[in-house]
Amino acid sequence: MADAEYEALEELGRVRLSKSFFMRDFLYSETANHFRLRNVPGNVELSIEVGRRLCEDVLEPLQSAFGRVHVRSAFRSEDVNRICGDQGLNCAPNERARGTHIWDSPDSDGHKGAMACIVLPWLIDQCAVGMDWHEIAWWIHDRLPYHVAIFYRPLYAFNIAWSETPRRMLINRIDEPNATLTPPGERGSAVLADAYRDLLRRLR
């Protein structure tokens, strides 16, 4: 018979965060598996709250527009995020990861948020035949209530976050170590619409 701790984890994984996503989609961690750490939120209610906002407001619109959203890394417990940083595995220190990858703890200003690292197979395929990856960055900036999006070269993966106090920052780590792209204009502007014209053509 399963113990109570396991049963609680199983129930947490079954929580539906949006039309397409369940909490279990965001709990897997290669770092946790490798170092034999538990990757489970301490504050379950907060994690579900911010996870729902991330899924409903950010990930579902991306999936509706571009097809399957593949989640590579999302929720991290403080222990998992700490060892990730200690091992040089491209994780921010815990004090900067709260309110992003550490879903179950607000940031230093008390603001709630959640982040996931995702891959869009559609984006990989389109960039392989000539689309400029910047176009999806500007589409996100124009269309979604995101907090921050950080773009990486492998698989054109990007971290994307929801926050109750969004900063709306696009960060380029593909061509430069940490270049900020935003903003060329406000949401819905002609400037931004022109910035992702090729992307819209490819979606037709």
VOLUMFI-516064 format. One line per 4 residues: number of its first residue (from 1); their letters; for each residue x, y, z of C-alpha. Coordinates in Angstrom, 1 decimal, decimal comma, padded with zeros to 4 digits. Layout:
BEGIN
NUM> A> X Y Z | ...
This chain:
BEGIN
1> MADA> 000,0 000,0 000,0 | 001,3 003,5 -000,9 | 002,2 005,7 002,0 | 000,4 009,1 002,7
5> EYEA> 003,3 011,1 001,3 | 003,3 009,3 -002,0 | -000,5 009,5 -002,3 | -000,4 013,3 -001,7
9> LEEL> 002,3 013,6 -004,4 | 000,1 011,6 -006,8 | -002,9 013,8 -006,1 | -000,8 016,9 -006,6
13> GRVR> 000,3 015,6 -010,0 | -003,4 015,1 -011,0 | -004,2 018,8 -010,4 | -005,3 020,3 -013,7
17> LSKS> -003,8 023,8 -014,2 | -005,5 024,6 -017,5 | -007,1 023,0 -020,5 | -003,9 021,2 -021,6
21> FFMR> -001,6 021,1 -018,6 | -001,5 019,2 -015,3 | 000,8 019,9 -012,3 | 002,7 016,7 -013,1
25> DFLY> 004,0 018,3 -016,3 | 006,0 020,8 -014,3 | 007,5 018,7 -011,5 | 010,0 016,6 -013,5
29> SETA> 013,6 017,7 -013,0 | 016,7 016,0 -014,4 | 018,7 017,8 -011,7 | 016,5 016,4 -009,0
33> NHFR> 016,7 012,9 -010,4 | 020,4 013,0 -010,8 | 021,1 014,3 -007,3 | 018,2 012,3 -005,7
37> LRNV> 016,3 015,3 -004,5 | 012,6 015,7 -004,0 | 011,2 018,4 -006,3 | 007,9 019,0 -004,5
41> PGNV> 006,5 022,4 -003,4 | 006,2 023,2 000,2 | 003,4 025,7 -000,4 | 001,2 023,7 -002,6
45> ELSI> -001,7 026,2 -002,8 | 000,6 029,0 -004,0 | 002,2 026,7 -006,6 | -001,1 025,8 -008,0
49> EVGR> -002,3 029,4 -008,0 | 000,7 030,7 -009,9 | 000,9 027,6 -012,1 | -002,6 028,2 -013,3
53> RLCE> -001,8 031,7 -014,3 | 001,3 030,7 -016,2 | -000,7 028,0 -018,0 | -003,9 029,8 -018,7
57> DVLE> -002,4 033,2 -019,6 | 000,9 032,3 -021,3 | 001,3 028,6 -022,2 | -002,2 027,9 -023,6
61> PLQS> -002,1 030,9 -026,0 | 001,4 029,7 -027,2 | 000,1 026,2 -027,7 | -003,0 027,4 -029,5
65> AFGR> -000,9 029,5 -031,9 | 002,1 027,3 -032,5 | 001,2 023,7 -031,5 | 002,6 021,6 -028,8
69> VHVR> 004,5 023,2 -025,9 | 007,2 020,9 -024,6 | 008,1 021,7 -021,0 | 011,8 021,1 -020,3
73> SAFR> 012,1 022,6 -016,8 | 009,6 024,4 -014,6 | 009,0 024,2 -010,9 | 012,1 023,8 -008,8
77> SEDV> 012,2 023,3 -005,0 | 014,7 025,5 -003,2 | 017,0 022,5 -002,7 | 016,9 021,6 -006,4
81> NRIC> 017,5 025,1 -007,5 | 020,3 025,6 -005,0 | 022,3 022,5 -006,1 | 021,6 023,4 -009,8
85> GDQG> 023,3 026,8 -009,2 | 026,1 025,2 -007,1 | 026,9 022,8 -009,9 | 027,0 025,6 -012,6
89> LNCA> 023,9 024,3 -014,4 | 022,5 027,7 -015,5 | 020,2 028,3 -012,5 | 019,9 031,7 -010,8
93> PNER> 020,5 031,8 -007,1 | 017,5 031,1 -004,9 | 017,0 034,7 -004,0 | 016,5 035,6 -007,7
97> ARGT> 014,6 032,4 -008,6 | 011,8 032,9 -006,1 | 008,7 034,1 -008,0 | 010,0 032,5 -011,2
101> HIWD> 011,3 028,8 -011,1 | 010,7 028,6 -007,4 | 006,9 028,9 -007,7 | 006,1 028,3 -004,0
105> SPDS> 007,8 031,4 -002,7 | 007,3 035,0 -003,7 | 010,2 037,2 -004,8 | 012,0 039,6 -002,6
109> DGHK> 009,3 042,2 -003,1 | 006,6 039,8 -002,1 | 005,3 039,3 -005,7 | 004,0 035,9 -006,8
113> GAMA> 005,0 034,2 -010,1 | 006,0 031,1 -012,0 | 008,3 030,3 -014,9 | 008,8 027,4 -017,2
117> CIVL> 011,6 026,6 -019,8 | 009,8 025,4 -022,9 | 010,5 024,3 -026,5 | 008,2 024,8 -029,4
121> PWLI> 008,8 022,2 -032,2 | 007,2 024,6 -034,6 | 009,8 027,2 -033,9 | 012,7 024,8 -034,3
125> DQCA> 011,4 023,8 -037,7 | 010,7 027,4 -038,9 | 014,1 028,7 -037,8 | 015,7 025,7 -039,7
129> VGMD> 014,2 027,1 -042,9 | 015,1 030,7 -042,4 | 012,7 032,4 -039,9 | 014,4 034,8 -037,5
133> WHEI> 013,9 033,7 -033,9 | 013,4 037,4 -032,9 | 010,0 037,2 -034,5 | 008,5 035,0 -031,9
137> AWWI> 010,0 037,2 -029,2 | 008,1 040,2 -030,6 | 004,9 038,1 -031,0 | 005,1 037,2 -027,3
141> HDRL> 005,8 040,9 -026,3 | 002,8 042,1 -028,4 | 000,3 039,3 -027,6 | 000,9 037,8 -024,1
145> PYHV> 000,8 039,1 -020,5 | 004,2 037,7 -019,8 | 006,7 038,7 -017,2 | 010,1 037,8 -018,7
149> AIFY> 011,2 035,7 -021,6 | 014,8 034,5 -021,9 | 015,9 032,9 -025,2 | 018,6 030,2 -025,6
153> RPLY> 020,3 028,7 -028,7 | 019,8 024,9 -028,0 | 016,4 024,0 -029,5 | 015,5 027,7 -029,4
157> AFNI> 014,3 027,0 -025,9 | 013,1 029,9 -023,8 | 012,2 030,6 -020,2 | 008,9 032,3 -020,0
161> AWSE> 007,3 033,6 -016,8 | 004,0 035,0 -015,5 | 004,1 037,4 -012,5 | 001,5 039,5 -010,7
165> TPRR> 003,8 042,5 -011,4 | 005,1 041,8 -014,9 | 008,2 043,5 -016,1 | 007,7 042,5 -019,8
169> MLIN> 011,4 041,9 -020,6 | 012,8 040,0 -023,6 | 016,3 038,8 -023,0 | 018,6 037,5 -025,7
173> RIDE> 021,1 034,8 -024,7 | 021,4 033,4 -028,3 | 023,6 036,1 -029,8 | 024,8 037,8 -026,6
177> PNAT> 025,3 036,8 -023,0 | 022,4 038,8 -021,6 | 021,1 041,5 -024,0 | 017,7 043,1 -023,4
181> LTPP> 015,6 043,5 -026,5 | 012,5 045,3 -025,2 | 010,8 047,5 -026,1 | 010,5 048,8 -029,6
185> GERG> 006,9 049,9 -029,0 | 003,8 049,2 -026,9 | 001,5 046,1 -027,3 | -000,6 046,2 -030,4
189> SAVL> 001,6 048,8 -032,1 | 002,4 048,9 -035,8 | 006,1 048,7 -035,0 | 005,6 045,3 -033,3
193> ADAY> 003,2 044,0 -035,9 | 005,9 044,6 -038,5 | 008,5 042,9 -036,3 | 006,8 039,5 -036,7
197> RDLL> 005,4 039,7 -040,2 | 007,2 036,6 -041,5 | 006,0 034,6 -038,5 | 002,3 035,5 -039,3
201> RRLR> 002,9 034,5 -042,9 | 004,2 031,1 -041,8 | 001,2 030,5 -039,6 | -001,2 030,8 -042,5
